[in-house]
């Protein structure tokens, strides 16, 4: 419940931006070259990712709120804004320390809610 409310409040603040404003933001504040977004989403070249989002949004004929590229661009922007002020931002953006392994070489999962990082 708290995570849903946090996402709502955060998106209410940042989602009022349009694609052109986000594009200008990334032109003046370029993201790192590589970003580990989640366990299953790794961006190896953020500039290619951003260009793809901008092109797809520009060519999309439906309502903007239904464009998957807009969702990806907006969520990436929110992630970069959140990690910009986070002490672990360098670790998150480069993918280092995002997952730890135990002695047997398996991924160690968090043991408590305090150890879980949520990316929207």
C-alpha positions as CSV (number, residue, x, y, z in Angstrom):
1,X,0.0,0.0,0.0
2,X,2.8,2.4,0.9
3,X,4.6,1.6,-2.3
4,X,1.5,2.2,-4.4
5,X,1.0,5.6,-2.6
6,X,4.6,6.5,-3.1
7,X,4.4,5.7,-6.8
8,X,1.2,7.8,-7.1
9,X,2.7,10.8,-5.3
10,X,6.0,10.6,-7.2
11,X,4.3,10.2,-10.6
12,X,1.9,13.0,-9.8
13,X,4.9,15.3,-9.4
14,X,7.1,14.1,-12.3
15,X,4.5,12.8,-14.8
16,X,3.2,16.2,-15.6
17,X,6.3,16.7,-17.8
18,X,6.0,16.1,-21.5
19,X,8.5,14.2,-23.7
20,X,10.1,17.4,-24.9
21,X,10.8,18.6,-21.4
22,X,12.3,15.2,-20.5
23,X,14.4,15.3,-23.6
24,X,15.8,18.8,-22.6
25,X,16.5,17.4,-19.1
26,X,18.6,14.5,-20.5
27,X,20.4,16.9,-22.9
28,X,21.6,19.0,-20.0
29,X,22.0,16.1,-17.5
30,X,23.1,13.1,-19.5
31,X,22.6,9.7,-17.8
32,X,25.4,7.3,-17.3
33,X,26.2,5.1,-20.4
34,X,25.0,1.9,-18.7
35,X,22.1,1.5,-16.2
36,X,20.9,-1.6,-14.5
37,X,17.2,-0.7,-14.2
38,X,16.0,-3.8,-12.5
39,X,17.1,-7.4,-12.2
40,X,15.6,-8.1,-15.7
41,X,16.2,-4.7,-17.3
42,X,19.7,-3.6,-18.2
43,X,20.3,-0.7,-20.5
44,X,23.8,-1.0,-22.1
45,X,23.6,2.3,-24.0
46,X,21.3,4.9,-22.5
47,X,21.7,7.3,-25.5
48,X,20.4,4.6,-27.9
49,X,17.6,3.8,-25.5
50,X,16.6,7.5,-25.3
51,X,16.8,8.0,-29.1
52,X,14.5,4.9,-29.5
53,X,12.0,6.3,-27.0
54,X,12.0,9.8,-28.7
55,X,11.5,8.3,-32.2
56,X,8.8,6.0,-31.1
57,X,6.9,8.7,-29.2
58,X,7.2,11.0,-32.2
59,X,5.8,8.4,-34.6
60,X,3.1,7.1,-32.2
61,X,-0.4,7.9,-33.5
62,X,-2.5,7.1,-30.5
63,X,-3.0,8.9,-27.1
64,X,0.3,9.7,-25.4
65,X,-0.7,7.9,-22.2
66,X,-1.0,4.7,-24.1
67,X,2.4,4.8,-25.8
68,X,4.8,2.2,-24.2
69,X,7.8,4.3,-25.2
70,X,6.4,7.2,-23.2
71,X,6.0,4.9,-20.2
72,X,9.6,3.8,-20.5
73,X,10.9,7.3,-21.0
74,X,8.9,8.6,-18.0
75,X,9.9,5.7,-15.8
76,X,13.6,6.1,-16.8
77,X,13.4,9.8,-16.0
78,X,11.9,9.1,-12.6
79,X,14.6,6.5,-11.9
80,X,17.4,9.0,-12.8
81,X,15.8,11.7,-10.6
82,X,15.4,9.4,-7.7
83,X,19.0,8.0,-7.9
84,X,20.5,11.4,-8.5
85,X,20.0,12.2,-4.8
86,X,20.4,8.7,-3.5
87,X,23.6,7.7,-1.7
88,X,23.6,4.4,-3.6
89,X,23.0,6.0,-7.0
90,X,26.4,5.1,-8.4
91,X,26.0,1.5,-7.5
92,X,22.5,1.3,-9.0
93,X,23.4,3.0,-12.2
94,X,26.4,0.9,-13.0
95,X,24.8,-2.3,-11.8
96,X,27.5,-3.0,-9.2
97,X,26.2,-4.2,-5.9
98,X,22.7,-4.4,-7.3
99,X,22.7,-8.1,-6.5
100,X,25.1,-9.9,-4.2
101,X,26.1,-13.5,-4.2
102,X,26.4,-15.8,-1.2
103,X,29.2,-18.3,-0.7
104,X,27.7,-20.9,-3.1
105,X,27.6,-18.4,-5.9
106,X,23.8,-18.0,-5.9
107,X,22.1,-14.6,-5.8
108,X,21.4,-13.5,-2.2
109,X,17.8,-12.2,-1.8
110,X,16.9,-9.6,0.8
111,X,15.9,-11.0,4.2
112,X,13.8,-8.0,5.3
113,X,11.7,-5.2,3.8
114,X,14.3,-2.7,4.7
115,X,16.8,-4.3,2.3
116,X,14.4,-4.1,-0.7
117,X,14.9,-1.3,-3.2
118,X,11.9,-0.5,-5.4
119,X,12.3,1.1,-8.8
120,X,9.3,2.5,-10.5
